[in-house]
Amino acid sequence: MVKEIVHDPFLLSLKSAPATEADVPVAADLLDTLKANKESCVGMAANMIGVQKCIIAIHAGGDFKVMFNPKILKKSEAFDTKEGCLSLQGEPRACTRYRKIKLQWQNEKFQTRIQTFEGWSAQIIQHEIDHCNGVLI
């Protein structure tokens, strides 16, 4: 189900709790909401739809992917950039990202996955993990 986007900086600044198998329906709502906003948004975290759980959804390379409890294990090639956010008002804001990240997360069956992401996909994932950690750009 498509959910309303949260714009409250206080709620968005709260750190998310680890996701469990009981949160799979939240991931479905998050993915539906991302797909409904795909013209202006390439990633979302569950707190953007009002749920303080560590779940992200991304749209990169033509594919949609949901990740539970993502954690960056390694990062390299820092660069400075500016990013906007569907949940925050105003101009894009400056931040530091990494061109390459090694990521651990759980899929919808809560199987642990490890994969290296580069470029745009890596940048989107870092932005959404910031959301899970209550970091606003």
Secondary structure by P-SEA (a helix, b strand, c coil): cbbbbbcccccccbbbccccccaaaaaaaaaaaaaaaccccccccccccccccbbbbbbcccbbbbbcccccccccccccbbbbbccccccbbbbbbbcccccccccccccbbbbbbccaaaaaaaaaaaaaacccc
